[in-house]
Amino acid sequence: MDKKKFTVAGTNIDEVKKLNAESGLSYNEINEVLTKEIEQRKRLNAAEHKK
């Protein structure tokens, strides 16, 4: 039988982990994606100005 894990306050730990996994990108992941996009655009603009 699968024993469920709960915090002292009664929160189902496995349920929270499942919901977090389904929730999409975290703040840090979004920040990383946007930072990469900004850096790529900067490189493209720099390359265009050299032409």
N, C-alpha and C positions, 0 to 999 in steps of 0.2 A: 504494500500500500504506500502511496506517495504522501509523505508527511509534509504539510504546508508550514512554511516558516513565517512567523509573525514578529514584529517589533514589540517592545514593552507596551507601546501605545495601541497595539492591535492592528497595525498596518501589515497587509499581506505583501511580503518582500518580493515573491515571485511575480505577483500581479503588477507591482510597480515596475519591475524590470521589463516585463512584457510590454506594458504601455509605453515606457520610455523608448524601447526599441522600435515601436510602431509610430512614434510621434514625429519622425523626420529629423532634419538637421538640428544640431545643437547650436547655441550661440557661437561657440568657438569654431565649429565647422563652417558656419556661414561666414564668419569673419575671415577664415582662411581662404574660402572660395573668392570672396570679394577682394581680398588682398592680392591674390594671384591675378584676378581680372584687371585690377588697377595697374599692376606691374606690367602686364602684357600690353595694355593700352599705352602706357608710357613708352615702352620699347618701340611700339609701332609708330607713335608720334615722333619719336626721336629719329627713327629711320626715314620717315617722310620728310623731315626737315633737312636731312642730309642730302636729299636729292637735288 
